[in-house]
Protein backbone atom coordinates (compact mmCIF):
# COMPACT_ATOMS: atom_id res chain seq x y z
CA UNK A 1 0.00 0.00 0.00
CA UNK A 2 1.39 3.40 -0.97
CA UNK A 3 2.22 5.81 1.84
CA UNK A 4 0.26 9.05 2.13
CA UNK A 5 1.72 12.52 1.87
CA UNK A 6 3.45 13.78 5.02
CA UNK A 7 1.88 17.04 6.08
CA UNK A 8 3.52 17.71 9.46
CA UNK A 9 6.79 19.58 9.83
CA UNK A 10 7.25 17.65 13.08
CA UNK A 11 7.48 14.34 11.25
CA UNK A 12 10.53 12.39 12.54
CA UNK A 13 12.12 12.20 9.08
CA UNK A 14 11.72 15.96 8.57
CA UNK A 15 13.20 16.59 12.02
CA UNK A 16 16.14 14.31 11.26
CA UNK A 17 16.80 16.13 7.97
CA UNK A 18 16.86 19.49 9.78
CA UNK A 19 19.24 18.11 12.43
CA UNK A 20 21.59 16.86 9.73
CA UNK A 21 21.30 20.14 7.82
CA UNK A 22 22.27 22.08 10.95
CA UNK A 23 25.19 19.81 11.83
CA UNK A 24 23.61 18.14 14.85
CA UNK A 25 24.01 14.62 13.40
CA UNK A 26 27.71 14.24 12.66
CA UNK A 27 27.64 10.87 10.93
CA UNK A 28 25.19 11.95 8.24
CA UNK A 29 25.17 14.37 5.29
CA UNK A 30 22.38 16.63 4.05
CA UNK A 31 21.96 16.38 0.27
CA UNK A 32 19.58 18.78 -1.49
CA UNK A 33 18.45 19.10 -5.08
CA UNK A 34 18.10 16.84 -8.09
CA UNK A 35 21.68 17.25 -9.31
CA UNK A 36 23.36 16.55 -5.98
CA UNK A 37 21.14 13.54 -5.28
CA UNK A 38 22.01 12.18 -8.72
CA UNK A 39 25.73 12.70 -8.10
CA UNK A 40 25.53 11.02 -4.69
CA UNK A 41 23.77 8.03 -6.23
CA UNK A 42 26.41 7.75 -8.98
CA UNK A 43 29.17 7.90 -6.36
CA UNK A 44 27.59 5.03 -4.42
CA UNK A 45 26.86 7.06 -1.30
CA UNK A 46 24.60 5.22 1.13
CA UNK A 47 21.21 6.84 1.78
CA UNK A 48 19.23 6.82 5.02
CA UNK A 49 16.09 8.61 3.84
CA UNK A 50 14.76 11.01 1.21
CA UNK A 51 11.88 13.48 1.10
CA UNK A 52 10.33 14.78 -2.12
CA UNK A 53 7.29 16.78 -3.20
CA UNK A 54 4.69 15.37 -5.63
CA UNK A 55 5.63 17.93 -8.30
CA UNK A 56 9.17 16.48 -8.50
CA UNK A 57 7.89 13.25 -10.07
CA UNK A 58 5.85 15.07 -12.71
CA UNK A 59 8.77 15.41 -15.13
CA UNK A 60 10.89 12.58 -16.53
CA UNK A 61 14.12 13.46 -14.76
CA UNK A 62 12.43 13.83 -11.39
CA UNK A 63 10.57 10.56 -11.82
CA UNK A 64 13.83 8.77 -12.66
CA UNK A 65 15.46 10.20 -9.55
CA UNK A 66 12.61 9.08 -7.30
CA UNK A 67 12.80 5.58 -8.78
CA UNK A 68 16.59 5.47 -8.26
CA UNK A 69 16.23 6.69 -4.68
CA UNK A 70 13.64 4.00 -3.97
CA UNK A 71 16.12 1.37 -5.16
CA UNK A 72 18.92 2.79 -3.00
CA UNK A 73 16.98 3.73 0.10
CA UNK A 74 14.26 2.09 2.20
CA UNK A 75 12.61 5.38 3.26
CA UNK A 76 11.65 7.62 0.34
CA UNK A 77 8.69 9.72 1.45
CA UNK A 78 6.33 12.17 -0.26
CA UNK A 79 5.87 15.43 1.64
CA UNK A 80 3.90 18.63 1.22
CA UNK A 81 5.70 21.68 -0.16
CA UNK A 82 5.58 23.38 3.24
CA UNK A 83 7.29 20.44 4.91
CA UNK A 84 10.13 20.45 2.40
CA UNK A 85 10.47 24.23 2.70
CA UNK A 86 10.96 23.78 6.46
CA UNK A 87 13.82 21.38 5.72
CA UNK A 88 15.44 23.12 2.73
CA UNK A 89 18.76 24.94 3.07
CA UNK A 90 18.05 27.17 0.05
CA UNK A 91 15.72 30.15 -0.42
CA UNK A 92 13.36 28.09 -2.56
CA UNK A 93 12.87 24.36 -2.23
CA UNK A 94 14.38 22.21 -4.97
CA UNK A 95 11.80 19.45 -4.58
CA UNK A 96 13.98 16.83 -2.91
CA UNK A 97 16.31 16.43 0.05
CA UNK A 98 18.06 13.32 1.28
CA UNK A 99 19.95 12.19 4.34
CA UNK A 100 23.01 10.17 3.40
CA UNK A 101 25.77 8.38 5.25
CA UNK A 102 28.91 10.45 5.55
CA UNK A 103 31.58 9.16 3.14
CA UNK A 104 34.77 7.90 4.77
CA UNK A 105 37.67 10.34 4.94
CA UNK A 106 41.21 9.99 6.24
CA UNK A 107 44.84 9.38 5.34
CA UNK A 108 44.01 5.80 4.37
CA UNK A 109 41.39 7.06 1.92
CA UNK A 110 43.69 9.39 0.00
CA UNK A 111 46.36 6.68 -0.18
CA UNK A 112 44.26 5.17 -2.97
CA UNK A 113 44.81 8.15 -5.28
CA UNK A 114 47.01 6.78 -8.06
CA UNK A 115 49.30 8.23 -10.71
CA UNK A 116 51.71 11.10 -10.10
CA UNK A 117 50.20 12.77 -7.05
CA UNK A 118 48.66 16.22 -7.33
CA UNK A 119 47.17 17.03 -3.93
CA UNK A 120 45.38 20.10 -2.60
CA UNK A 121 45.84 21.06 1.06
CA UNK A 122 43.26 23.52 2.40
CA UNK A 123 44.63 25.04 5.61
CA UNK A 124 41.99 26.70 7.80
CA UNK A 125 39.81 27.55 4.79
CA UNK A 126 36.59 28.57 6.50
CA UNK A 127 34.21 29.71 3.75
CA UNK A 128 32.08 26.71 2.70
CA UNK A 129 31.23 28.13 -0.72
CA UNK A 130 34.92 28.76 -1.46
CA UNK A 131 35.81 25.30 -0.19
CA UNK A 132 33.20 23.74 -2.45
CA UNK A 133 34.46 25.71 -5.44
CA UNK A 134 38.02 24.57 -4.71
CA UNK A 135 36.92 20.94 -4.60
CA UNK A 136 35.22 21.39 -7.94
CA UNK A 137 38.25 22.98 -9.63
CA UNK A 138 40.56 20.42 -8.00
CA UNK A 139 38.64 17.55 -9.56
CA UNK A 140 38.27 19.35 -12.89
CA UNK A 141 42.02 20.05 -13.14
CA UNK A 142 43.02 16.50 -12.23
CA UNK A 143 43.96 16.66 -8.55
CA UNK A 144 43.82 13.21 -7.00
CA UNK A 145 43.10 14.05 -3.36
CA UNK A 146 42.26 16.90 -0.98
CA UNK A 147 43.40 17.39 2.62
CA UNK A 148 41.81 19.89 5.00
CA UNK A 149 43.37 20.90 8.31
CA UNK A 150 41.70 21.39 11.65
CA UNK A 151 39.71 24.60 11.77
CA UNK A 152 38.68 24.34 8.12
CA UNK A 153 35.05 24.29 7.08
CA UNK A 154 33.25 20.96 6.65
CA UNK A 155 33.61 19.90 3.00
CA UNK A 156 30.35 17.93 3.33
CA UNK A 157 28.24 20.76 4.74
CA UNK A 158 25.21 21.80 2.63
CA UNK A 159 26.84 24.98 1.24
CA UNK A 160 30.13 23.27 0.48
CA UNK A 161 28.35 20.38 -1.24
CA UNK A 162 26.43 22.80 -3.45
CA UNK A 163 29.67 24.60 -4.31
CA UNK A 164 31.43 21.35 -5.21
CA UNK A 165 28.54 20.09 -7.39
CA UNK A 166 29.26 16.50 -6.37
CA UNK A 167 33.08 16.60 -6.34
CA UNK A 168 33.03 16.03 -2.57
CA UNK A 169 31.49 12.61 -3.20
CA UNK A 170 34.13 11.59 -5.74
CA UNK A 171 37.47 13.03 -4.60
CA UNK A 172 39.42 11.14 -1.91
CA UNK A 173 39.38 13.36 1.19
CA UNK A 174 41.35 13.57 4.43
CA UNK A 175 39.71 16.03 6.83
CA UNK A 176 40.91 17.25 10.20
CA UNK A 177 44.66 16.78 9.74
CA UNK A 178 47.09 19.14 11.41
CA UNK A 179 49.24 21.30 9.16
CA UNK A 180 52.30 19.33 10.28
CA UNK A 181 50.60 15.99 9.59
CA UNK A 182 49.63 17.08 6.07
CA UNK A 183 53.18 18.23 5.22
CA UNK A 184 54.70 15.16 6.85
CA UNK A 185 52.43 12.85 4.85
CA UNK A 186 53.54 14.60 1.64
CA UNK A 187 57.25 14.47 2.47
CA UNK A 188 57.08 10.78 3.34
CA UNK A 189 55.79 10.12 -0.18
CA UNK A 190 58.14 12.42 -2.06
CA UNK A 191 55.40 14.97 -2.76
CA UNK A 192 56.83 18.51 -2.88
CA UNK A 193 54.61 21.15 -1.28
CA UNK A 194 53.98 24.49 -2.99
CA UNK A 195 52.47 27.70 -1.64
CA UNK A 196 51.61 30.98 -3.36
CA UNK A 197 52.94 34.34 -2.25
CA UNK A 198 52.99 37.69 -4.03
CA UNK A 199 56.69 38.14 -3.20
CA UNK A 200 57.87 34.77 -4.50
CA UNK A 201 60.71 34.83 -7.03
CA UNK A 202 59.25 32.21 -9.39
CA UNK A 203 55.95 32.49 -11.23
CA UNK A 204 53.54 29.57 -11.04
CA UNK A 205 54.45 28.72 -14.64
CA UNK A 206 58.18 28.45 -13.89
CA UNK A 207 58.33 25.27 -11.80
CA UNK A 208 57.98 21.65 -12.88
CA UNK A 209 54.44 20.47 -12.16
CA UNK A 210 55.05 17.05 -13.66
CA UNK A 211 56.63 16.07 -10.33
CA UNK A 212 54.45 14.89 -7.42
CA UNK A 213 53.08 18.13 -5.94
CA UNK A 214 50.84 19.38 -3.15
CA UNK A 215 49.34 22.87 -3.46
CA UNK A 216 48.72 24.52 -0.08
CA UNK A 217 46.13 27.28 0.20
CA UNK A 218 45.39 29.23 3.37
CA UNK A 219 42.54 31.15 5.01
CA UNK A 220 40.63 33.64 2.87
CA UNK A 221 41.22 36.60 5.17
CA UNK A 222 44.96 36.54 5.80
CA UNK A 223 46.43 33.64 3.89
CA UNK A 224 49.21 31.47 5.25
CA UNK A 225 51.45 32.68 8.07
CA UNK A 226 55.09 33.38 7.22
CA UNK A 227 56.23 30.27 9.08
CA UNK A 228 53.74 28.16 7.12
CA UNK A 229 54.98 29.56 3.82
CA UNK A 230 58.57 28.78 4.85
CA UNK A 231 57.58 25.24 5.80
CA UNK A 232 56.65 24.44 2.20
CA UNK A 233 59.23 23.15 -0.26
CA UNK A 234 58.59 25.87 -2.87
CA UNK A 235 56.74 29.16 -3.21
CA UNK A 236 55.32 30.69 -6.39
CA UNK A 237 53.54 33.89 -7.37
CA UNK A 238 50.68 34.42 -9.81
CA UNK A 239 51.55 37.44 -11.99
CA UNK A 240 48.88 40.15 -11.73
CA UNK A 241 48.52 43.58 -13.29
CA UNK A 242 48.48 46.57 -10.95
CA UNK A 243 46.64 47.68 -8.95
CA UNK A 244 45.29 44.15 -8.27
CA UNK A 245 47.26 42.55 -5.43
CA UNK A 246 45.42 39.31 -4.72
CA UNK A 247 42.88 36.82 -6.06
CA UNK A 248 40.04 34.93 -4.47
CA UNK A 249 41.55 31.74 -3.04
CA UNK A 250 39.44 29.47 -5.25
CA UNK A 251 40.43 31.44 -8.36
CA UNK A 252 44.11 31.35 -7.39
CA UNK A 253 43.95 27.61 -6.86
CA UNK A 254 42.31 27.18 -10.26
CA UNK A 255 45.04 29.20 -12.00
CA UNK A 256 47.76 27.09 -10.38
CA UNK A 257 46.10 23.72 -10.91
CA UNK A 258 45.41 24.37 -14.56
CA UNK A 259 49.08 25.23 -15.11
CA UNK A 260 49.88 21.86 -13.52
CA UNK A 261 47.32 20.20 -15.79
CA UNK A 262 48.78 21.96 -18.86
CA UNK A 263 52.32 20.83 -18.07
CA UNK A 264 51.26 17.28 -17.27
CA UNK A 265 49.24 16.94 -20.47
CA UNK A 266 52.10 18.41 -22.54
CA UNK A 267 54.64 16.17 -20.84
CA UNK A 268 52.49 13.08 -21.48
CA UNK A 269 52.07 14.08 -25.12
CA UNK A 270 55.84 14.50 -25.62
CA UNK A 271 56.51 11.16 -23.96
CA UNK A 272 54.01 9.42 -26.22
CA UNK A 273 55.45 11.06 -29.33
CA UNK A 274 58.96 9.84 -28.47
CA UNK A 275 57.69 6.29 -28.33
CA UNK A 276 56.14 6.42 -31.79
CA UNK A 277 58.11 5.02 -34.76
CA UNK A 278 59.51 7.67 -37.08
CA UNK A 279 57.58 8.18 -40.28
CA UNK A 280 59.54 6.97 -43.29
CA UNK A 281 59.94 9.37 -46.20
CA UNK A 282 59.37 8.51 -49.83
C-alpha positions in Angstrom: 0.0 0.0 0.0 1.4 3.4 -1.0 2.2 5.8 1.8 0.3 9.1 2.1 1.7 12.5 1.9 3.5 13.8 5.0 1.9 17.0 6.1 3.5 17.7 9.5 6.8 19.6 9.8 7.2 17.7 13.1 7.5 14.3 11.2 10.5 12.4 12.5 12.1 12.2 9.1 11.7 16.0 8.6 13.2 16.6 12.0 16.1 14.3 11.3 16.8 16.1 8.0 16.9 19.5 9.8 19.2 18.1 12.4 21.6 16.9 9.7 21.3 20.1 7.8 22.3 22.1 10.9 25.2 19.8 11.8 23.6 18.1 14.8 24.0 14.6 13.4 27.7 14.2 12.7 27.6 10.9 10.9 25.2 12.0 8.2 25.2 14.4 5.3 22.4 16.6 4.0 22.0 16.4 0.3 19.6 18.8 -1.5 18.5 19.1 -5.1 18.1 16.8 -8.1 21.7 17.3 -9.3 23.4 16.6 -6.0 21.1 13.5 -5.3 22.0 12.2 -8.7 25.7 12.7 -8.1 25.5 11.0 -4.7 23.8 8.0 -6.2 26.4 7.7 -9.0 29.2 7.9 -6.4 27.6 5.0 -4.4 26.9 7.1 -1.3 24.6 5.2 1.1 21.2 6.8 1.8 19.2 6.8 5.0 16.1 8.6 3.8 14.8 11.0 1.2 11.9 13.5 1.1 10.3 14.8 -2.1 7.3 16.8 -3.2 4.7 15.4 -5.6 5.6 17.9 -8.3 9.2 16.5 -8.5 7.9 13.2 -10.1 5.8 15.1 -12.7 8.8 15.4 -15.1 10.9 12.6 -16.5 14.1 13.5 -14.8 12.4 13.8 -11.4 10.6 10.6 -11.8 13.8 8.8 -12.7 15.5 10.2 -9.5 12.6 9.1 -7.3 12.8 5.6 -8.8 16.6 5.5 -8.3 16.2 6.7 -4.7 13.6 4.0 -4.0 16.1 1.4 -5.2 18.9 2.8 -3.0 17.0 3.7 0.1 14.3 2.1 2.2 12.6 5.4 3.3 11.7 7.6 0.3 8.7 9.7 1.4 6.3 12.2 -0.3 5.9 15.4 1.6 3.9 18.6 1.2 5.7 21.7 -0.2 5.6 23.4 3.2 7.3 20.4 4.9 10.1 20.4 2.4 10.5 24.2 2.7 11.0 23.8 6.5 13.8 21.4 5.7 15.4 23.1 2.7 18.8 24.9 3.1 18.1 27.2 0.1 15.7 30.1 -0.4 13.4 28.1 -2.6 12.9 24.4 -2.2 14.4 22.2 -5.0 11.8 19.5 -4.6 14.0 16.8 -2.9 16.3 16.4 0.1 18.1 13.3 1.3 19.9 12.2 4.3 23.0 10.2 3.4 25.8 8.4 5.3 28.9 10.5 5.6 31.6 9.2 3.1 34.8 7.9 4.8 37.7 10.3 4.9 41.2 10.0 6.2 44.8 9.4 5.3 44.0 5.8 4.4 41.4 7.1 1.9 43.7 9.4 0.0 46.4 6.7 -0.2 44.3 5.2 -3.0 44.8 8.2 -5.3 47.0 6.8 -8.1 49.3 8.2 -10.7 51.7 11.1 -10.1 50.2 12.8 -7.0 48.7 16.2 -7.3 47.2 17.0 -3.9 45.4 20.1 -2.6 45.8 21.1 1.1 43.3 23.5 2.4 44.6 25.0 5.6 42.0 26.7 7.8 39.8 27.6 4.8 36.6 28.6 6.5 34.2 29.7 3.8 32.1 26.7 2.7 31.2 28.1 -0.7 34.9 28.8 -1.5 35.8 25.3 -0.2 33.2 23.7 -2.5 34.5 25.7 -5.4 38.0 24.6 -4.7 36.9 20.9 -4.6 35.2 21.4 -7.9 38.2 23.0 -9.6 40.6 20.4 -8.0 38.6 17.5 -9.6 38.3 19.4 -12.9 42.0 20.0 -13.1 43.0 16.5 -12.2 44.0 16.7 -8.5 43.8 13.2 -7.0 43.1 14.1 -3.4 42.3 16.9 -1.0 43.4 17.4 2.6 41.8 19.9 5.0 43.4 20.9 8.3 41.7 21.4 11.7 39.7 24.6 11.8 38.7 24.3 8.1 35.0 24.3 7.1 33.2 21.0 6.7 33.6 19.9 3.0 30.4 17.9 3.3 28.2 20.8 4.7 25.2 21.8 2.6 26.8 25.0 1.2 30.1 23.3 0.5 28.4 20.4 -1.2 26.4 22.8 -3.4 29.7 24.6 -4.3 31.4 21.4 -5.2 28.5 20.1 -7.4 29.3 16.5 -6.4 33.1 16.6 -6.3 33.0 16.0 -2.6 31.5 12.6 -3.2 34.1 11.6 -5.7 37.5 13.0 -4.6 39.4 11.1 -1.9 39.4 13.4 1.2 41.4 13.6 4.4 39.7 16.0 6.8 40.9 17.3 10.2 44.7 16.8 9.7 47.1 19.1 11.4 49.2 21.3 9.2 52.3 19.3 10.3 50.6 16.0 9.6 49.6 17.1 6.1 53.2 18.2 5.2 54.7 15.2 6.9 52.4 12.9 4.8 53.5 14.6 1.6 57.2 14.5 2.5 57.1 10.8 3.3 55.8 10.1 -0.2 58.1 12.4 -2.1 55.4 15.0 -2.8 56.8 18.5 -2.9 54.6 21.2 -1.3 54.0 24.5 -3.0 52.5 27.7 -1.6 51.6 31.0 -3.4 52.9 34.3 -2.3 53.0 37.7 -4.0 56.7 38.1 -3.2 57.9 34.8 -4.5 60.7 34.8 -7.0 59.3 32.2 -9.4 56.0 32.5 -11.2 53.5 29.6 -11.0 54.5 28.7 -14.6 58.2 28.4 -13.9 58.3 25.3 -11.8 58.0 21.6 -12.9 54.4 20.5 -12.2 55.0 17.0 -13.7 56.6 16.1 -10.3 54.5 14.9 -7.4 53.1 18.1 -5.9 50.8 19.4 -3.1 49.3 22.9 -3.5 48.7 24.5 -0.1 46.1 27.3 0.2 45.4 29.2 3.4 42.5 31.2 5.0 40.6 33.6 2.9 41.2 36.6 5.2 45.0 36.5 5.8 46.4 33.6 3.9 49.2 31.5 5.3 51.5 32.7 8.1 55.1 33.4 7.2 56.2 30.3 9.1 53.7 28.2 7.1 55.0 29.6 3.8 58.6 28.8 4.8 57.6 25.2 5.8 56.6 24.4 2.2 59.2 23.2 -0.3 58.6 25.9 -2.9 56.7 29.2 -3.2 55.3 30.7 -6.4 53.5 33.9 -7.4 50.7 34.4 -9.8 51.5 37.4 -12.0 48.9 40.1 -11.7 48.5 43.6 -13.3 48.5 46.6 -11.0 46.6 47.7 -9.0 45.3 44.1 -8.3 47.3 42.6 -5.4 45.4 39.3 -4.7 42.9 36.8 -6.1 40.0 34.9 -4.5 41.6 31.7 -3.0 39.4 29.5 -5.3 40.4 31.4 -8.4 44.1 31.4 -7.4 43.9 27.6 -6.9 42.3 27.2 -10.3 45.0 29.2 -12.0 47.8 27.1 -10.4 46.1 23.7 -10.9 45.4 24.4 -14.6 49.1 25.2 -15.1 49.9 21.9 -13.5 47.3 20.2 -15.8 48.8 22.0 -18.9 52.3 20.8 -18.1 51.3 17.3 -17.3 49.2 16.9 -20.5 52.1 18.4 -22.5 54.6 16.2 -20.8 52.5 13.1 -21.5 52.1 14.1 -25.1 55.8 14.5 -25.6 56.5 11.2 -24.0 54.0 9.4 -26.2 55.5 11.1 -29.3 59.0 9.8 -28.5 57.7 6.3 -28.3 56.1 6.4 -31.8 58.1 5.0 -34.8 59.5 7.7 -37.1 57.6 8.2 -40.3 59.5 7.0 -43.3 59.9 9.4 -46.2 59.4 8.5 -49.8 
